[in-house]
Amino acid sequence: MTDCLFCKMVNGDIKPDTVYEDDDVLAFRDINPQAPVHVLVVPKTHIATLNDLDPAHAPLIGKLYLAAQKIANDEGVAERGYRTLINCNAEAGQSVFHIHLHLLAGRAMGWPPG
C-alpha cells in the first residue's frame, strides 16, 4: 500500500524510533505517547483493520502479542503491568488503517478505557 504511513515505515521510507523488528513485525515508539511507554507493534503485512483478518492471519497476530511481551520485558515494565489494545475503525480510535497493537505502560491504567 503506497500511501500507508506504517507501510512506509516497514519499507524504510520513513525511519521510526524502532524498539523491535523481526521478519514479520516492526515495533516503534508512538510519536504522540499516551503513557511513559507507548509502543506500536505492526505487522509488516498490510492489513487495514481487524475486520480484514482471516484465519490464515492467526499466527501473525500471535507474533504481535509475543513481540509486545518481549518489548515489555525489555522496557522493564512487564512485572509492574502493561496494556495492549488494537482499535478497529474510526469510531474506536483507529487513525492509521494498518492494524497495530498499542503497548502502554509506565503509569496506572484506568478502567473502563475511553
Secondary structure, DSSP 8 states (H G I E B T S, - for coil): -TT-HHHHHHHTSS---EEEE-SSEEEEE-SS-SSSEEEEEEESS---SGGG--GGGHHHHHHHHHHHHHHHHHHT-TTT-EEEE---SGGGT--SSS--EEEEESS---SS--
